[in-house]
């Protein structure tokens, strides 16, 4: 993610620079693309990655990914 060269970005009143990068990406609906995709996984498995990292049960993540 690109850091701002000036000013600040706040999410729910919190400066994004104060957040852990991984938590920030997972919390804003970050979508893994291009080089970040896992080539050994299916499209469905790739879509399920972030919800699973956030603790969503596999069955729920799968259901949401299929919508």
Biopython code that builds the backbone (N, CA, C, O; Angstrom):
import numpy as np
from Bio.PDB.StructureBuilder import StructureBuilder

atoms = [
    (1, "UNK", "N", (0.839, -1.163, 0.000)),
    (1, "UNK", "CA", (0.000, 0.000, 0.000)),
    (1, "UNK", "C", (0.889, 1.234, 0.000)),
    (1, "UNK", "O", (1.947, 1.257, 0.630)),
    (2, "UNK", "N", (0.450, 2.238, -0.703)),
    (2, "UNK", "CA", (1.228, 3.470, -0.848)),
    (2, "UNK", "C", (0.927, 4.400, 0.319)),
    (2, "UNK", "O", (-0.234, 4.679, 0.618)),
    (3, "UNK", "N", (1.970, 4.872, 0.969)),
    (3, "UNK", "CA", (1.817, 5.806, 2.082)),
    (3, "UNK", "C", (1.636, 7.209, 1.518)),
    (3, "UNK", "O", (2.271, 7.558, 0.523)),
    (4, "UNK", "N", (0.785, 8.016, 2.133)),
    (4, "UNK", "CA", (0.599, 9.389, 1.643)),
    (4, "UNK", "C", (1.872, 10.213, 1.826)),
    (4, "UNK", "O", (2.584, 10.047, 2.816)),
    (5, "UNK", "N", (2.157, 11.102, 0.872)),
    (5, "UNK", "CA", (3.345, 11.960, 0.968)),
    (5, "UNK", "C", (3.065, 13.182, 1.841)),
    (5, "UNK", "O", (3.992, 13.847, 2.306)),
    (6, "UNK", "N", (1.788, 13.471, 2.060)),
    (6, "UNK", "CA", (1.421, 14.561, 2.963)),
    (6, "UNK", "C", (0.005, 14.310, 3.459)),
    (6, "UNK", "O", (-0.735, 13.522, 2.871)),
    (7, "UNK", "N", (-0.366, 14.975, 4.530)),
    (7, "UNK", "CA", (-1.699, 14.795, 5.079)),
    (7, "UNK", "C", (-1.837, 13.453, 5.764)),
    (7, "UNK", "O", (-0.847, 12.786, 6.064)),
    (8, "UNK", "N", (-3.065, 13.069, 6.004)),
    (8, "UNK", "CA", (-3.313, 11.784, 6.651)),
    (8, "UNK", "C", (-4.619, 11.190, 6.146)),
    (8, "UNK", "O", (-5.491, 11.891, 5.632)),
    (9, "UNK", "N", (-4.725, 9.899, 6.304)),
    (9, "UNK", "CA", (-5.936, 9.170, 5.944)),
    (9, "UNK", "C", (-6.476, 8.583, 7.239)),
    (9, "UNK", "O", (-5.767, 7.875, 7.954)),
    (10, "UNK", "N", (-7.732, 8.881, 7.534)),
    (10, "UNK", "CA", (-8.328, 8.326, 8.744)),
    (10, "UNK", "C", (-9.446, 7.358, 8.380)),
    (10, "UNK", "O", (-10.183, 7.558, 7.415)),
    (11, "UNK", "N", (-9.546, 6.314, 9.176)),
    (11, "UNK", "CA", (-10.590, 5.312, 9.008)),
    (11, "UNK", "C", (-11.270, 5.180, 10.358)),
    (11, "UNK", "O", (-10.646, 4.784, 11.342)),
    (12, "UNK", "N", (-12.536, 5.511, 10.399)),
    (12, "UNK", "CA", (-13.284, 5.530, 11.664)),
    (12, "UNK", "C", (-12.576, 6.384, 12.707)),
    (12, "UNK", "O", (-12.548, 6.039, 13.889)),
    (13, "UNK", "N", (-12.007, 7.497, 12.266)),
    (13, "UNK", "CA", (-11.357, 8.431, 13.172)),
    (13, "UNK", "C", (-9.947, 8.071, 13.589)),
    (13, "UNK", "O", (-9.351, 8.779, 14.400)),
    (14, "UNK", "N", (-9.394, 6.986, 13.057)),
    (14, "UNK", "CA", (-8.041, 6.540, 13.403)),
    (14, "UNK", "C", (-7.123, 6.777, 12.215)),
    (14, "UNK", "O", (-7.451, 6.406, 11.088)),
    (15, "UNK", "N", (-5.975, 7.393, 12.465)),
    (15, "UNK", "CA", (-4.994, 7.630, 11.415)),
    (15, "UNK", "C", (-4.491, 6.288, 10.902)),
    (15, "UNK", "O", (-4.037, 5.457, 11.689)),
    (16, "UNK", "N", (-4.566, 6.069, 9.604)),
    (16, "UNK", "CA", (-4.169, 4.782, 9.032)),
    (16, "UNK", "C", (-2.691, 4.477, 9.266)),
    (16, "UNK", "O", (-2.299, 3.310, 9.277)),
    (17, "UNK", "N", (-1.864, 5.511, 9.452)),
    (17, "UNK", "CA", (-0.437, 5.299, 9.714)),
    (17, "UNK", "C", (-0.208, 4.657, 11.080)),
    (17, "UNK", "O", (0.860, 4.096, 11.328)),
    (18, "UNK", "N", (-1.198, 4.735, 11.965)),
    (18, "UNK", "CA", (-1.073, 4.168, 13.308)),
    (18, "UNK", "C", (-1.524, 2.712, 13.383)),
    (18, "UNK", "O", (-1.416, 2.085, 14.437)),
    (19, "UNK", "N", (-2.025, 2.174, 12.283)),
    (19, "UNK", "CA", (-2.540, 0.811, 12.267)),
    (19, "UNK", "C", (-1.509, -0.158, 11.713)),
    (19, "UNK", "O", (-0.685, 0.211, 10.876)),
    (20, "UNK", "N", (-1.558, -1.406, 12.184)),
    (20, "UNK", "CA", (-0.703, -2.450, 11.612)),
    (20, "UNK", "C", (-1.115, -2.648, 10.157)),
    (20, "UNK", "O", (-2.305, -2.702, 9.849)),
    (21, "UNK", "N", (-0.144, -2.753, 9.273)),
    (21, "UNK", "CA", (-0.425, -2.873, 7.831)),
    (21, "UNK", "C", (-1.362, -4.041, 7.521)),
    (21, "UNK", "O", (-2.321, -3.882, 6.765)),
    (22, "UNK", "N", (-1.090, -5.212, 8.100)),
    (22, "UNK", "CA", (-1.925, -6.383, 7.803)),
    (22, "UNK", "C", (-3.354, -6.157, 8.274)),
    (22, "UNK", "O", (-4.294, -6.473, 7.545)),
    (23, "UNK", "N", (-3.541, -5.618, 9.474)),
    (23, "UNK", "CA", (-4.892, -5.351, 9.981)),
    (23, "UNK", "C", (-5.593, -4.308, 9.122)),
    (23, "UNK", "O", (-6.791, -4.418, 8.860)),
    (24, "UNK", "N", (-4.853, -3.304, 8.685)),
    (24, "UNK", "CA", (-5.431, -2.267, 7.834)),
    (24, "UNK", "C", (-5.947, -2.877, 6.535)),
    (24, "UNK", "O", (-7.089, -2.633, 6.145)),
    (25, "UNK", "N", (-5.119, -3.665, 5.867)),
    (25, "UNK", "CA", (-5.532, -4.280, 4.594)),
    (25, "UNK", "C", (-6.743, -5.173, 4.777)),
    (25, "UNK", "O", (-7.672, -5.132, 3.970)),
    (26, "UNK", "N", (-6.745, -5.973, 5.820)),
    (26, "UNK", "CA", (-7.871, -6.888, 6.056)),
    (26, "UNK", "C", (-9.136, -6.140, 6.428)),
    (26, "UNK", "O", (-10.235, -6.576, 6.087)),
    (27, "UNK", "N", (-8.999, -5.024, 7.120)),
    (27, "UNK", "CA", (-10.151, -4.295, 7.613)),
    (27, "UNK", "C", (-10.831, -3.385, 6.611)),
    (27, "UNK", "O", (-11.973, -2.980, 6.826)),
    (28, "UNK", "N", (-10.151, -3.052, 5.510)),
    (28, "UNK", "CA", (-10.747, -2.128, 4.548)),
    (28, "UNK", "C", (-11.261, -2.830, 3.296)),
    (28, "UNK", "O", (-11.614, -2.172, 2.318)),
    (29, "UNK", "N", (-11.303, -4.135, 3.318)),
    (29, "UNK", "CA", (-11.810, -4.849, 2.155)),
    (29, "UNK", "C", (-10.779, -4.955, 1.051)),
    (29, "UNK", "O", (-11.132, -5.011, -0.127)),
    (30, "UNK", "N", (-9.535, -4.982, 1.413)),
    (30, "UNK", "CA", (-8.432, -5.111, 0.470)),
    (30, "UNK", "C", (-8.606, -6.381, -0.358)),
    (30, "UNK", "O", (-8.889, -7.445, 0.192)),
    (31, "UNK", "N", (-8.440, -6.278, -1.656)),
    (31, "UNK", "CA", (-8.586, -7.428, -2.544)),
    (31, "UNK", "C", (-7.221, -7.821, -3.084)),
    (31, "UNK", "O", (-6.516, -7.008, -3.683)),
    (32, "UNK", "N", (-6.863, -9.071, -2.865)),
    (32, "UNK", "CA", (-5.589, -9.588, -3.364)),
    (32, "UNK", "C", (-5.682, -9.685, -4.878)),
    (32, "UNK", "O", (-6.646, -10.231, -5.414)),
    (33, "UNK", "N", (-4.673, -9.153, -5.569)),
    (33, "UNK", "CA", (-4.669, -9.165, -7.028)),
    (33, "UNK", "C", (-3.286, -9.512, -7.560)),
    (33, "UNK", "O", (-2.299, -9.483, -6.824)),
    (34, "UNK", "N", (-3.229, -9.835, -8.824)),
    (34, "UNK", "CA", (-1.989, -10.081, -9.569)),
    (34, "UNK", "C", (-0.985, -10.916, -8.796)),
    (34, "UNK", "O", (-1.253, -12.083, -8.508)),
    (35, "UNK", "N", (0.161, -10.350, -8.454)),
    (35, "UNK", "CA", (1.248, -11.100, -7.823)),
    (35, "UNK", "C", (0.879, -11.607, -6.438)),
    (35, "UNK", "O", (1.526, -12.520, -5.926)),
    (36, "UNK", "N", (-0.151, -11.030, -5.821)),
    (36, "UNK", "CA", (-0.557, -11.459, -4.493)),
    (36, "UNK", "C", (-1.413, -12.710, -4.481)),
    (36, "UNK", "O", (-1.644, -13.296, -3.423)),
    (37, "UNK", "N", (-1.889, -13.128, -5.656)),
    (37, "UNK", "CA", (-2.720, -14.326, -5.734)),
    (37, "UNK", "C", (-1.877, -15.576, -5.525)),
    (37, "UNK", "O", (-0.688, -15.593, -5.846)),
    (38, "UNK", "N", (-2.490, -16.609, -4.992)),
    (38, "UNK", "CA", (-1.808, -17.880, -4.776)),
    (38, "UNK", "C", (-2.087, -18.783, -5.979)),
    (38, "UNK", "O", (-3.213, -19.252, -6.145)),
    (39, "UNK", "N", (-1.069, -19.035, -6.828)),
    (39, "UNK", "CA", (-1.296, -19.791, -8.063)),
    (39, "UNK", "C", (-1.698, -21.249, -7.838)),
    (39, "UNK", "O", (-2.282, -21.873, -8.725)),
    (40, "UNK", "N", (-1.394, -21.790, -6.670)),
    (40, "UNK", "CA", (-1.721, -23.187, -6.380)),
    (40, "UNK", "C", (-3.130, -23.348, -5.818)),
    (40, "UNK", "O", (-3.563, -24.461, -5.521)),
    (41, "UNK", "N", (-3.853, -22.215, -5.671)),
    (41, "UNK", "CA", (-5.209, -22.247, -5.135)),
    (41, "UNK", "C", (-6.206, -21.885, -6.221)),
    (41, "UNK", "O", (-5.864, -21.245, -7.215)),
    (42, "UNK", "N", (-7.441, -22.305, -6.011)),
    (42, "UNK", "CA", (-8.504, -21.973, -6.962)),
    (42, "UNK", "C", (-8.916, -20.510, -6.759)),
    (42, "UNK", "O", (-8.509, -19.869, -5.790)),
    (43, "UNK", "N", (-9.721, -20.001, -7.677)),
    (43, "UNK", "CA", (-10.250, -18.643, -7.548)),
    (43, "UNK", "C", (-11.035, -18.534, -6.242)),
    (43, "UNK", "O", (-10.872, -17.570, -5.494)),
    (44, "UNK", "N", (-11.878, -19.512, -5.974)),
    (44, "UNK", "CA", (-12.679, -19.504, -4.749)),
    (44, "UNK", "C", (-11.781, -19.466, -3.515)),
    (44, "UNK", "O", (-12.031, -18.688, -2.594)),
    (45, "UNK", "N", (-10.756, -20.284, -3.487)),
    (45, "UNK", "CA", (-9.848, -20.303, -2.338)),
    (45, "UNK", "C", (-9.131, -18.962, -2.171)),
    (45, "UNK", "O", (-8.934, -18.505, -1.045)),
    (46, "UNK", "N", (-8.744, -18.334, -3.269)),
    (46, "UNK", "CA", (-8.108, -17.022, -3.193)),
    (46, "UNK", "C", (-9.071, -15.982, -2.631)),
    (46, "UNK", "O", (-8.673, -15.149, -1.817)),
    (47, "UNK", "N", (-10.333, -16.022, -3.055)),
    (47, "UNK", "CA", (-11.329, -15.068, -2.557)),
    (47, "UNK", "C", (-11.553, -15.270, -1.061)),
    (47, "UNK", "O", (-11.783, -14.304, -0.333)),
    (48, "UNK", "N", (-11.489, -16.502, -0.606)),
    (48, "UNK", "CA", (-11.730, -16.818, 0.799)),
    (48, "UNK", "C", (-10.552, -16.466, 1.713)),
    (48, "UNK", "O", (-10.705, -16.491, 2.934)),
    (49, "UNK", "N", (-9.395, -16.142, 1.160)),
    (49, "UNK", "CA", (-8.188, -15.944, 1.957)),
    (49, "UNK", "C", (-8.334, -14.879, 3.039)),
    (49, "UNK", "O", (-8.073, -15.162, 4.208)),
    (50, "UNK", "N", (-8.739, -13.673, 2.683)),
    (50, "UNK", "CA", (-8.810, -12.587, 3.671)),
    (50, "UNK", "C", (-9.858, -12.868, 4.745)),
    (50, "UNK", "O", (-9.559, -12.701, 5.927)),
    (51, "UNK", "N", (-11.077, -13.289, 4.386)),
    (51, "UNK", "CA", (-12.017, -13.619, 5.459)),
    (51, "UNK", "C", (-11.481, -14.705, 6.403)),
    (51, "UNK", "O", (-11.670, -14.614, 7.616)),
    (52, "UNK", "N", (-10.826, -15.711, 5.865)),
    (52, "UNK", "CA", (-10.273, -16.774, 6.713)),
    (52, "UNK", "C", (-9.189, -16.223, 7.636)),
    (52, "UNK", "O", (-9.112, -16.618, 8.799)),
    (53, "UNK", "N", (-8.349, -15.313, 7.130)),
    (53, "UNK", "CA", (-7.317, -14.692, 7.966)),
    (53, "UNK", "C", (-7.956, -13.866, 9.085)),
    (53, "UNK", "O", (-7.362, -13.687, 10.148)),
    (54, "UNK", "N", (-9.157, -13.370, 8.842)),
    (54, "UNK", "CA", (-9.881, -12.589, 9.842)),
    (54, "UNK", "C", (-10.705, -13.461, 10.784)),
    (54, "UNK", "O", (-11.452, -12.941, 11.613)),
    (55, "UNK", "N", (-10.576, -14.779, 10.667)),
    (55, "UNK", "CA", (-11.250, -15.681, 11.597)),
    (55, "UNK", "C", (-12.638, -16.131, 11.199)),
    (55, "UNK", "O", (-13.329, -16.770, 11.993)),
    (56, "UNK", "N", (-13.066, -15.811, 9.980)),
    (56, "UNK", "CA", (-14.384, -16.249, 9.519)),
    (56, "UNK", "C", (-14.313, -17.755, 9.254)),
    (56, "UNK", "O", (-13.391, -18.218, 8.582)),
    (57, "UNK", "N", (-15.274, -18.524, 9.773)),
    (57, "UNK", "CA", (-15.279, -19.969, 9.513)),
    (57, "UNK", "C", (-15.303, -20.257, 8.008)),
    (57, "UNK", "O", (-15.884, -19.501, 7.230)),
    (58, "UNK", "N", (-14.665, -21.357, 7.616)),
    (58, "UNK", "CA", (-14.542, -21.702, 6.195)),
    (58, "UNK", "C", (-15.902, -21.789, 5.507)),
    (58, "UNK", "O", (-16.048, -21.328, 4.375)),
    (59, "UNK", "N", (-16.887, -22.366, 6.164)),
    (59, "UNK", "CA", (-18.208, -22.516, 5.522)),
    (59, "UNK", "C", (-18.843, -21.157, 5.231)),
    (59, "UNK", "O", (-19.453, -20.964, 4.180)),
    (60, "UNK", "N", (-18.697, -20.219, 6.164)),
    (60, "UNK", "CA", (-19.265, -18.879, 5.960)),
    (60, "UNK", "C", (-18.486, -18.120, 4.886)),
    (60, "UNK", "O", (-19.081, -17.448, 4.044)),
    (61, "UNK", "N", (-17.142, -18.229, 4.915)),
    (61, "UNK", "CA", (-16.312, -17.558, 3.915)),
    (61, "UNK", "C", (-16.639, -18.081, 2.520)),
    (61, "UNK", "O", (-16.715, -17.312, 1.561)),
    (62, "UNK", "N", (-16.829, -19.379, 2.418)),
    (62, "UNK", "CA", (-17.167, -20.004, 1.131)),
    (62, "UNK", "C", (-18.516, -19.505, 0.634)),
    (62, "UNK", "O", (-18.665, -19.149, -0.535)),
    (63, "UNK", "N", (-19.496, -19.482, 1.532)),
    (63, "UNK", "CA", (-20.841, -19.024, 1.170)),
    (63, "UNK", "C", (-20.808, -17.584, 0.672)),
    (63, "UNK", "O", (-21.438, -17.259, -0.335)),
    (64, "UNK", "N", (-20.084, -16.727, 1.368)),
    (64, "UNK", "CA", (-20.006, -15.319, 0.965)),
    (64, "UNK", "C", (-19.245, -15.167, -0.343)),
    (64, "UNK", "O", (-19.606, -14.328, -1.168)),
    (65, "UNK", "N", (-18.200, -15.963, -0.547)),
    (65, "UNK", "CA", (-17.407, -15.867, -1.770)),
    (65, "UNK", "C", (-18.216, -16.291, -2.987)),
    (65, "UNK", "O", (-17.990, -15.800, -4.092)),
    (66, "UNK", "N", (-19.151, -17.197, -2.782)),
    (66, "UNK", "CA", (-19.970, -17.686, -3.893)),
    (66, "UNK", "C", (-21.106, -16.737, -4.274)),
    (66, "UNK", "O", (-21.758, -16.943, -5.298)),
    (67, "UNK", "N", (-21.350, -15.719, -3.482)),
    (67, "UNK", "CA", (-22.450, -14.780, -3.776)),
    (67, "UNK", "C", (-22.124, -13.906, -4.942)),
    (67, "UNK", "O", (-22.933, -13.061, -5.326)),
]
sb = StructureBuilder()
sb.init_structure("model")
sb.init_model(0)
sb.init_chain("A")
sb.init_seg("    ")
for serial, (resi, resn, name, xyz) in enumerate(atoms, 1):
    if name == "N":
        sb.init_residue(resn, " ", resi, " ")
    sb.init_atom(name, np.array(xyz, "f"), 0.0, 1.0, " ", f" {name:<3s}", serial, name[0])
structure = sb.get_structure()
